């Protein structure tokens, strides 16, 4: 079992519902792995609260509207109502102080971001699912980043519609047009869009508008000159089906874009908030969407070929596996450090004797079981330096970190089972092991690592963990890199 995932996110007319709705996708993926999900937040939207209940997500409601900036003390107090290894933050009010406060509780932190609005981040995982996320120069103490549309969080109802998306047809003129701009009240920004939706090309079309946070009467006023048959809907619980039936959709630059891409719906996009500008720019520049305010909107509605090309490009962007990828990354980081015991002899042997592991040892020969048992027994009996098992949630050994005192210094090494490598796990565990060592041993001023020069992944892991190269060297004729971490 992977335990409880705690989500901290809000929904209100001012900020919309997007933060909570995409976190529902994360909850669903977590539940598919057998975990439990809890959302803590200020939910000023009955539809969102009802949806959480239907998904089996326990909800803890907070009073009042979302503040401009969350208090770290209040955040820690609120999430203390739950247990479990992971806390996910989705909202622009949770700054680096909030993130550090959660880290000090010992729980792992995932931060959902859209446009790099903070000067620094402090988390185990930083998730930005938007196109162009890789270009943002994120700063701070970030153990690992999950960036780009391969990590898009899609709810299960959209995943169910993906198999039929490739069979979409394209009439000569788009007749069924859907407008969905999210759950915030953006009435004041809709004048230019309404002007374009009053184009004569919409004559004879059906324009279905999901009101969202905009009052229905305001929509009627804005679209009074639209030649289409206008239908205003307060909400759309059947949104995937509506998207699948639409010939074209008009949306803002938020998470709805990824839902449309997954279903292959041709769409036009506009920016209604600062956090959407980069997304809109990348979507338009890559030919995935049309700019609703400055692009060839009318021409696209009148061209089957143009909409077919938008469909092709958008479907190539999203595969529907993003939420599962994120949850797998979170589950992998549930590996923990634990002192090795006599019961770990076989588990350590399985790691140390793996040929993929041994090829980066200084002694690459095959390990015999009897020799291992003798060495392992003596190492435990000596007990002069820490020896940690890297343990999975079920207790199995996925690797180890070992400290050895030699020639007046302390040298540490790490070995990870092949399935745990290449995921940023090693650097996090090395940081944690070093911090534990310095806390328990106030006398040793530094730690040293000796890594084969051809083991570039291990060298990078040590560097990410705060170790600095102090020079090349050799070990029995093998080129090595020596790294050192000073007590801070």
KETOR-669175 format. One record per residue (C-alpha): residue number from 1; residue in three letters; x negated, z negated, y. Coordinates in steps of 0.1 Angstrom, whole numbers. Example, Ala and Ser with C-alpha at 12.3 -4.5 7.8 and 13.67 -1.06 7.14 Angstrom:
BEGIN
{rec 1 "ALA" {-123 -78 -45}}
{rec 2 "SER" {-137 -71 -11}}
end
This chain:
BEGIN
{rec 1 "UNK" {0 0 0}}
{rec 2 "UNK" {-12 8 35}}
{rec 3 "UNK" {7 -19 52}}
{rec 4 "UNK" {26 -18 85}}
{rec 5 "UNK" {21 6 113}}
{rec 6 "UNK" {30 -8 147}}
{rec 7 "UNK" {40 16 175}}
{rec 8 "UNK" {41 7 211}}
{rec 9 "UNK" {61 33 231}}
{rec 10 "UNK" {89 34 257}}
{rec 11 "UNK" {118 58 265}}
{rec 12 "UNK" {137 58 298}}
{rec 13 "UNK" {153 83 323}}
{rec 14 "UNK" {121 81 344}}
{rec 15 "UNK" {96 89 316}}
{rec 16 "UNK" {118 107 291}}
{rec 17 "UNK" {120 103 254}}
{rec 18 "UNK" {90 123 242}}
{rec 19 "UNK" {66 94 236}}
{rec 20 "UNK" {90 78 212}}
{rec 21 "UNK" {102 110 195}}
{rec 22 "UNK" {68 122 185}}
{rec 23 "UNK" {59 87 173}}
{rec 24 "UNK" {89 90 149}}
{rec 25 "UNK" {69 119 132}}
{rec 26 "UNK" {40 95 128}}
{rec 27 "UNK" {63 69 114}}
{rec 28 "UNK" {77 94 89}}
{rec 29 "UNK" {42 104 77}}
{rec 30 "UNK" {32 68 74}}
{rec 31 "UNK" {63 61 53}}
{rec 32 "UNK" {55 90 31}}
{rec 33 "UNK" {23 72 21}}
{rec 34 "UNK" {43 41 13}}
{rec 35 "UNK" {38 21 45}}
{rec 36 "UNK" {63 4 68}}
{rec 37 "UNK" {67 13 105}}
{rec 38 "UNK" {78 -9 134}}
{rec 39 "UNK" {83 3 170}}
{rec 40 "UNK" {81 -21 199}}
{rec 41 "UNK" {94 -8 232}}
{rec 42 "UNK" {118 -5 261}}
{rec 43 "UNK" {144 19 249}}
{rec 44 "UNK" {168 28 277}}
{rec 45 "UNK" {183 56 256}}
{rec 46 "UNK" {209 50 229}}
{rec 47 "UNK" {202 83 211}}
{rec 48 "UNK" {165 73 206}}
{rec 49 "UNK" {174 38 194}}
{rec 50 "UNK" {199 52 169}}
{rec 51 "UNK" {174 77 156}}
{rec 52 "UNK" {148 50 149}}
{rec 53 "UNK" {174 30 129}}
{rec 54 "UNK" {183 61 109}}
{rec 55 "UNK" {147 66 101}}
{rec 56 "UNK" {143 31 88}}
{rec 57 "UNK" {119 22 116}}
{rec 58 "UNK" {123 -14 126}}
{rec 59 "UNK" {128 -18 163}}
{rec 60 "UNK" {118 -47 185}}
{rec 61 "UNK" {133 -42 220}}
{rec 62 "UNK" {117 -53 252}}
{rec 63 "UNK" {136 -61 284}}
{rec 64 "UNK" {136 -42 316}}
{rec 65 "UNK" {122 -8 326}}
{rec 66 "UNK" {87 3 317}}
{rec 67 "UNK" {62 -10 342}}
{rec 68 "UNK" {37 12 361}}
{rec 69 "UNK" {9 -5 343}}
{rec 70 "UNK" {11 -26 311}}
{rec 71 "UNK" {-4 -60 312}}
{rec 72 "UNK" {-30 -65 284}}
{rec 73 "UNK" {-19 -100 279}}
{rec 74 "UNK" {18 -89 276}}
{rec 75 "UNK" {8 -61 252}}
{rec 76 "UNK" {-11 -84 229}}
{rec 77 "UNK" {18 -109 229}}
{rec 78 "UNK" {43 -82 221}}
{rec 79 "UNK" {24 -67 192}}
{rec 80 "UNK" {17 -101 177}}
{rec 81 "UNK" {53 -100 164}}
{rec 82 "UNK" {40 -77 137}}
{rec 83 "UNK" {12 -76 112}}
{rec 84 "UNK" {-6 -46 96}}
{rec 85 "UNK" {-39 -28 102}}
{rec 86 "UNK" {-29 -2 128}}
{rec 87 "UNK" {-14 -2 163}}
{rec 88 "UNK" {-5 32 179}}
{rec 89 "UNK" {-1 34 217}}
{rec 90 "UNK" {18 63 232}}
{rec 91 "UNK" {23 61 270}}
{rec 92 "UNK" {3 65 302}}
{rec 93 "UNK" {5 28 312}}
{rec 94 "UNK" {-18 15 284}}
{rec 95 "UNK" {-52 17 300}}
{rec 96 "UNK" {-87 8 286}}
{rec 97 "UNK" {-82 -29 293}}
{rec 98 "UNK" {-51 -28 271}}
{rec 99 "UNK" {-70 -9 244}}
{rec 100 "UNK" {-99 -34 245}}
{rec 101 "UNK" {-75 -63 243}}
{rec 102 "UNK" {-59 -49 212}}
{rec 103 "UNK" {-93 -42 196}}
{rec 104 "UNK" {-103 -79 201}}
{rec 105 "UNK" {-73 -89 179}}
{rec 106 "UNK" {-91 -72 150}}
{rec 107 "UNK" {-66 -45 145}}
{rec 108 "UNK" {-73 -8 146}}
{rec 109 "UNK" {-60 12 176}}
{rec 110 "UNK" {-48 48 178}}
{rec 111 "UNK" {-43 61 214}}
{rec 112 "UNK" {-20 91 219}}
{rec 113 "UNK" {-32 111 249}}
{rec 114 "UNK" {-22 144 266}}
{rec 115 "UNK" {-46 152 294}}
{rec 116 "UNK" {-75 127 297}}
{rec 117 "UNK" {-59 108 326}}
{rec 118 "UNK" {-80 76 320}}
{rec 119 "UNK" {-117 73 331}}
{rec 120 "UNK" {-124 57 297}}
{rec 121 "UNK" {-108 50 264}}
{rec 122 "UNK" {-115 23 238}}
{rec 123 "UNK" {-100 30 204}}
{rec 124 "UNK" {-107 38 168}}
{rec 125 "UNK" {-88 71 170}}
{rec 126 "UNK" {-79 92 200}}
{rec 127 "UNK" {-52 117 193}}
{rec 128 "UNK" {-45 147 216}}
{rec 129 "UNK" {-24 173 199}}
{rec 130 "UNK" {-24 198 227}}
{rec 131 "UNK" {-41 232 229}}
{rec 132 "UNK" {-73 229 249}}
{rec 133 "UNK" {-78 192 240}}
{rec 134 "UNK" {-113 199 228}}
{rec 135 "UNK" {-123 208 264}}
{rec 136 "UNK" {-115 174 278}}
{rec 137 "UNK" {-147 153 284}}
{rec 138 "UNK" {-134 120 270}}
{rec 139 "UNK" {-155 90 279}}
{rec 140 "UNK" {-156 54 265}}
{rec 141 "UNK" {-159 37 232}}
{rec 142 "UNK" {-141 61 209}}
{rec 143 "UNK" {-148 59 172}}
{rec 144 "UNK" {-133 93 164}}
{rec 145 "UNK" {-112 120 181}}
{rec 146 "UNK" {-83 141 165}}
{rec 147 "UNK" {-80 170 189}}
{rec 148 "UNK" {-59 202 190}}
{rec 149 "UNK" {-27 216 175}}
{rec 150 "UNK" {-39 210 139}}
{rec 151 "UNK" {-28 174 146}}
{rec 152 "UNK" {6 182 160}}
{rec 153 "UNK" {32 155 151}}
{rec 154 "UNK" {63 172 138}}
{rec 155 "UNK" {94 153 126}}
{rec 156 "UNK" {108 160 92}}
{rec 157 "UNK" {138 180 104}}
{rec 158 "UNK" {114 206 119}}
{rec 159 "UNK" {92 207 88}}
{rec 160 "UNK" {123 216 68}}
{rec 161 "UNK" {129 246 89}}
{rec 162 "UNK" {94 261 88}}
{rec 163 "UNK" {97 280 55}}
{rec 164 "UNK" {125 302 70}}
{rec 165 "UNK" {107 308 103}}
{rec 166 "UNK" {88 339 91}}
{rec 167 "UNK" {121 358 84}}
{rec 168 "UNK" {132 356 121}}
{rec 169 "UNK" {147 388 135}}
{rec 170 "UNK" {144 401 170}}
{rec 171 "UNK" {174 419 187}}
{rec 172 "UNK" {167 444 214}}
{rec 173 "UNK" {178 420 240}}
{rec 174 "UNK" {178 382 237}}
{rec 175 "UNK" {215 371 236}}
{rec 176 "UNK" {212 334 225}}
{rec 177 "UNK" {191 315 250}}
{rec 178 "UNK" {183 278 247}}
{rec 179 "UNK" {171 255 275}}
{rec 180 "UNK" {156 221 266}}
{rec 181 "UNK" {135 203 292}}
{rec 182 "UNK" {133 168 276}}
{rec 183 "UNK" {148 134 283}}
{rec 184 "UNK" {136 127 319}}
{rec 185 "UNK" {156 134 350}}
{rec 186 "UNK" {138 163 366}}
{rec 187 "UNK" {167 175 387}}
{rec 188 "UNK" {146 178 419}}
{rec 189 "UNK" {122 203 402}}
{rec 190 "UNK" {147 228 388}}
{rec 191 "UNK" {155 250 417}}
{rec 192 "UNK" {129 277 410}}
{rec 193 "UNK" {139 278 373}}
{rec 194 "UNK" {176 280 381}}
{rec 195 "UNK" {169 310 404}}
{rec 196 "UNK" {152 329 375}}
{rec 197 "UNK" {180 320 351}}
{rec 198 "UNK" {205 337 374}}
{rec 199 "UNK" {188 371 368}}
{rec 200 "UNK" {212 400 359}}
{rec 201 "UNK" {194 404 326}}
{rec 202 "UNK" {213 374 313}}
{rec 203 "UNK" {247 392 317}}
{rec 204 "UNK" {265 389 284}}
{rec 205 "UNK" {242 363 270}}
{rec 206 "UNK" {250 327 259}}
{rec 207 "UNK" {229 301 277}}
{rec 208 "UNK" {230 267 259}}
{rec 209 "UNK" {215 239 280}}
{rec 210 "UNK" {205 205 265}}
{rec 211 "UNK" {211 183 295}}
{rec 212 "UNK" {186 156 285}}
{rec 213 "UNK" {179 134 315}}
{rec 214 "UNK" {195 157 340}}
{rec 215 "UNK" {231 150 349}}
{rec 216 "UNK" {255 176 335}}
{rec 217 "UNK" {271 182 369}}
{rec 218 "UNK" {237 189 384}}
{rec 219 "UNK" {231 216 357}}
{rec 220 "UNK" {264 232 366}}
{rec 221 "UNK" {255 233 402}}
{rec 222 "UNK" {221 248 395}}
{rec 223 "UNK" {235 275 372}}
{rec 224 "UNK" {266 283 392}}
{rec 225 "UNK" {252 318 398}}
{rec 226 "UNK" {241 325 362}}
{rec 227 "UNK" {258 356 348}}
{rec 228 "UNK" {255 342 312}}
{rec 229 "UNK" {281 321 294}}
{rec 230 "UNK" {267 286 302}}
{rec 231 "UNK" {273 257 277}}
{rec 232 "UNK" {260 223 287}}
{rec 233 "UNK" {254 198 259}}
{rec 234 "UNK" {244 162 266}}
{rec 235 "UNK" {222 160 235}}
{rec 236 "UNK" {214 180 204}}
{rec 237 "UNK" {210 161 172}}
{rec 238 "UNK" {208 195 154}}
{rec 239 "UNK" {179 207 176}}
{rec 240 "UNK" {159 224 147}}
{rec 241 "UNK" {190 245 138}}
{rec 242 "UNK" {197 254 174}}
{rec 243 "UNK" {161 265 178}}
{rec 244 "UNK" {162 286 147}}
{rec 245 "UNK" {193 303 159}}
{rec 246 "UNK" {179 310 194}}
{rec 247 "UNK" {165 343 204}}
{rec 248 "UNK" {145 327 232}}
{rec 249 "UNK" {140 291 245}}
{rec 250 "UNK" {130 277 279}}
{rec 251 "UNK" {112 244 278}}
{rec 252 "UNK" {87 222 296}}
{rec 253 "UNK" {51 218 286}}
{rec 254 "UNK" {56 188 263}}
{rec 255 "UNK" {59 183 226}}
{rec 256 "UNK" {89 206 223}}
{rec 257 "UNK" {64 235 226}}
{rec 258 "UNK" {49 226 193}}
{rec 259 "UNK" {83 224 176}}
{rec 260 "UNK" {91 259 189}}
{rec 261 "UNK" {57 272 177}}
{rec 262 "UNK" {63 257 142}}
{rec 263 "UNK" {96 275 140}}
{rec 264 "UNK" {83 307 155}}
{rec 265 "UNK" {108 307 184}}
{rec 266 "UNK" {97 329 213}}
{rec 267 "UNK" {97 307 244}}
{rec 268 "UNK" {90 304 281}}
{rec 269 "UNK" {74 273 296}}
{rec 270 "UNK" {70 255 329}}
{rec 271 "UNK" {52 224 341}}
{rec 272 "UNK" {74 195 352}}
{rec 273 "UNK" {47 168 353}}
{rec 274 "UNK" {10 165 358}}
{rec 275 "UNK" {4 159 321}}
{rec 276 "UNK" {19 193 312}}
{rec 277 "UNK" {-2 215 335}}
{rec 278 "UNK" {-31 220 312}}
{rec 279 "UNK" {-8 227 282}}
{rec 280 "UNK" {12 252 301}}
{rec 281 "UNK" {-19 270 313}}
{rec 282 "UNK" {-34 273 278}}
{rec 283 "UNK" {-1 284 262}}
{rec 284 "UNK" {3 312 288}}
{rec 285 "UNK" {-34 323 288}}
{rec 286 "UNK" {-34 325 250}}
{rec 287 "UNK" {-2 346 249}}
{rec 288 "UNK" {18 320 230}}
{rec 289 "UNK" {44 315 257}}
{rec 290 "UNK" {56 331 290}}
{rec 291 "UNK" {54 314 323}}
{rec 292 "UNK" {90 308 333}}
{rec 293 "UNK" {84 307 370}}
{rec 294 "UNK" {57 334 375}}
{rec 295 "UNK" {56 354 343}}
{rec 296 "UNK" {76 384 330}}
{rec 297 "UNK" {106 363 319}}
{rec 298 "UNK" {133 390 324}}
{rec 299 "UNK" {112 416 308}}
{rec 300 "UNK" {105 394 278}}
{rec 301 "UNK" {142 387 273}}
{rec 302 "UNK" {148 425 273}}
{rec 303 "UNK" {120 434 249}}
{rec 304 "UNK" {121 427 211}}
{rec 305 "UNK" {84 437 208}}
{rec 306 "UNK" {73 411 234}}
{rec 307 "UNK" {93 384 217}}
{rec 308 "UNK" {79 394 182}}
{rec 309 "UNK" {44 391 196}}
{rec 310 "UNK" {51 356 210}}
{rec 311 "UNK" {65 347 175}}
{rec 312 "UNK" {34 359 158}}
{rec 313 "UNK" {10 340 180}}
{rec 314 "UNK" {29 308 180}}
{rec 315 "UNK" {33 306 142}}
{rec 316 "UNK" {-4 311 137}}
{rec 317 "UNK" {-10 279 158}}
{rec 318 "UNK" {9 253 138}}
{rec 319 "UNK" {10 247 100}}
{rec 320 "UNK" {32 216 99}}
{rec 321 "UNK" {5 193 84}}
{rec 322 "UNK" {-6 175 116}}
{rec 323 "UNK" {12 142 111}}
{rec 324 "UNK" {-1 139 75}}
{rec 325 "UNK" {-36 147 87}}
{rec 326 "UNK" {-34 119 113}}
{rec 327 "UNK" {-21 94 88}}
{rec 328 "UNK" {-47 103 62}}
{rec 329 "UNK" {-74 97 89}}
{rec 330 "UNK" {-58 63 97}}
{rec 331 "UNK" {-56 54 60}}
{rec 332 "UNK" {-93 63 55}}
{rec 333 "UNK" {-102 40 82}}
{rec 334 "UNK" {-86 11 64}}
{rec 335 "UNK" {-119 8 45}}
{rec 336 "UNK" {-133 -26 52}}
{rec 337 "UNK" {-165 -45 49}}
{rec 338 "UNK" {-165 -73 23}}
{rec 339 "UNK" {-194 -93 8}}
{rec 340 "UNK" {-204 -79 -26}}
{rec 341 "UNK" {-196 -101 -55}}
{rec 342 "UNK" {-206 -100 -92}}
{rec 343 "UNK" {-174 -80 -99}}
{rec 344 "UNK" {-187 -51 -78}}
{rec 345 "UNK" {-216 -42 -101}}
{rec 346 "UNK" {-199 -12 -116}}
{rec 347 "UNK" {-184 0 -83}}
{rec 348 "UNK" {-218 -1 -66}}
{rec 349 "UNK" {-233 17 -96}}
{rec 350 "UNK" {-207 45 -93}}
{rec 351 "UNK" {-217 51 -57}}
{rec 352 "UNK" {-255 48 -61}}
{rec 353 "UNK" {-256 70 -92}}
{rec 354 "UNK" {-236 98 -76}}
{rec 355 "UNK" {-259 129 -75}}
{rec 356 "UNK" {-245 138 -40}}
{rec 357 "UNK" {-255 103 -28}}
{rec 358 "UNK" {-288 101 -45}}
{rec 359 "UNK" {-302 134 -31}}
{rec 360 "UNK" {-306 116 2}}
{rec 361 "UNK" {-323 85 -13}}
{rec 362 "UNK" {-361 82 -13}}
{rec 363 "UNK" {-360 79 -51}}
{rec 364 "UNK" {-337 107 -63}}
{rec 365 "UNK" {-341 102 -100}}
{rec 366 "UNK" {-312 92 -123}}
{rec 367 "UNK" {-302 56 -123}}
{rec 368 "UNK" {-299 38 -156}}
{rec 369 "UNK" {-271 13 -160}}
{rec 370 "UNK" {-294 -15 -174}}
{rec 371 "UNK" {-318 -10 -145}}
{rec 372 "UNK" {-290 -12 -121}}
{rec 373 "UNK" {-276 -44 -136}}
{rec 374 "UNK" {-310 -61 -134}}
{rec 375 "UNK" {-315 -50 -98}}
{rec 376 "UNK" {-279 -59 -88}}
{rec 377 "UNK" {-281 -94 -104}}
{rec 378 "UNK" {-315 -101 -87}}
{rec 379 "UNK" {-302 -88 -53}}
{rec 380 "UNK" {-272 -111 -54}}
{rec 381 "UNK" {-293 -141 -64}}
{rec 382 "UNK" {-317 -136 -36}}
{rec 383 "UNK" {-291 -137 -9}}
{rec 384 "UNK" {-315 -136 20}}
{rec 385 "UNK" {-297 -108 38}}
{rec 386 "UNK" {-261 -94 39}}
{rec 387 "UNK" {-249 -70 12}}
{rec 388 "UNK" {-215 -55 20}}
{rec 389 "UNK" {-191 -35 -1}}
{rec 390 "UNK" {-171 -9 17}}
{rec 391 "UNK" {-138 -16 2}}
{rec 392 "UNK" {-106 4 0}}
{rec 393 "UNK" {-72 -14 5}}
{rec 394 "UNK" {-68 -17 -33}}
{rec 395 "UNK" {-102 -34 -36}}
{rec 396 "UNK" {-122 -5 -51}}
{rec 397 "UNK" {-157 1 -38}}
{rec 398 "UNK" {-160 33 -16}}
{rec 399 "UNK" {-196 25 -6}}
{rec 400 "UNK" {-219 -2 6}}
{rec 401 "UNK" {-242 -13 34}}
{rec 402 "UNK" {-273 -33 25}}
{rec 403 "UNK" {-297 -52 46}}
{rec 404 "UNK" {-333 -59 34}}
{rec 405 "UNK" {-359 -80 50}}
{rec 406 "UNK" {-394 -66 48}}
{rec 407 "UNK" {-426 -69 68}}
{rec 408 "UNK" {-411 -90 95}}
{rec 409 "UNK" {-381 -67 101}}
{rec 410 "UNK" {-346 -61 88}}
{rec 411 "UNK" {-338 -27 75}}
{rec 412 "UNK" {-303 -16 67}}
{rec 413 "UNK" {-290 14 47}}
{rec 414 "UNK" {-256 28 39}}
{rec 415 "UNK" {-241 48 10}}
{rec 416 "UNK" {-207 63 9}}
{rec 417 "UNK" {-188 79 -19}}
{rec 418 "UNK" {-184 117 -12}}
{rec 419 "UNK" {-147 115 -5}}
{rec 420 "UNK" {-154 90 23}}
{rec 421 "UNK" {-181 110 40}}
{rec 422 "UNK" {-177 133 70}}
{rec 423 "UNK" {-148 115 86}}
{rec 424 "UNK" {-166 92 111}}
{rec 425 "UNK" {-162 62 89}}
{rec 426 "UNK" {-199 55 85}}
{rec 427 "UNK" {-206 50 122}}
{rec 428 "UNK" {-177 26 126}}
{rec 429 "UNK" {-187 5 96}}
{rec 430 "UNK" {-224 5 107}}
{rec 431 "UNK" {-213 -8 141}}
{rec 432 "UNK" {-192 -35 125}}
{rec 433 "UNK" {-220 -45 100}}
{rec 434 "UNK" {-246 -47 128}}
{rec 435 "UNK" {-223 -68 150}}
{rec 436 "UNK" {-217 -92 121}}
{rec 437 "UNK" {-254 -94 113}}
{rec 438 "UNK" {-263 -103 149}}
{rec 439 "UNK" {-235 -129 151}}
{rec 440 "UNK" {-246 -146 119}}
{rec 441 "UNK" {-284 -143 125}}
{rec 442 "UNK" {-293 -154 160}}
{rec 443 "UNK" {-331 -150 154}}
{rec 444 "UNK" {-336 -114 144}}
{rec 445 "UNK" {-340 -93 176}}
{rec 446 "UNK" {-333 -58 161}}
{rec 447 "UNK" {-322 -38 131}}
{rec 448 "UNK" {-341 -8 117}}
{rec 449 "UNK" {-329 22 97}}
{rec 450 "UNK" {-351 47 79}}
{rec 451 "UNK" {-332 79 71}}
{rec 452 "UNK" {-344 111 55}}
{rec 453 "UNK" {-349 138 82}}
{rec 454 "UNK" {-328 162 62}}
{rec 455 "UNK" {-299 138 61}}
{rec 456 "UNK" {-286 149 95}}
{rec 457 "UNK" {-251 134 90}}
{rec 458 "UNK" {-265 100 84}}
{rec 459 "UNK" {-288 102 114}}
{rec 460 "UNK" {-258 111 136}}
{rec 461 "UNK" {-238 82 121}}
{rec 462 "UNK" {-265 57 130}}
{rec 463 "UNK" {-268 72 165}}
{rec 464 "UNK" {-230 69 170}}
{rec 465 "UNK" {-233 33 159}}
{rec 466 "UNK" {-257 26 188}}
{rec 467 "UNK" {-291 31 170}}
{rec 468 "UNK" {-318 49 189}}
{rec 469 "UNK" {-345 71 175}}
{rec 470 "UNK" {-379 55 179}}
{rec 471 "UNK" {-399 83 162}}
{rec 472 "UNK" {-404 104 131}}
{rec 473 "UNK" {-424 91 102}}
{rec 474 "UNK" {-429 96 64}}
{rec 475 "UNK" {-420 76 33}}
{rec 476 "UNK" {-440 86 3}}
{rec 477 "UNK" {-446 120 18}}
{rec 478 "UNK" {-409 125 27}}
{rec 479 "UNK" {-402 131 64}}
{rec 480 "UNK" {-379 104 78}}
{rec 481 "UNK" {-363 94 111}}
{rec 482 "UNK" {-367 58 122}}
{rec 483 "UNK" {-338 43 142}}
{rec 484 "UNK" {-334 9 158}}
{rec 485 "UNK" {-306 -11 173}}
{rec 486 "UNK" {-315 -40 196}}
{rec 487 "UNK" {-294 -72 199}}
{rec 488 "UNK" {-272 -67 229}}
end
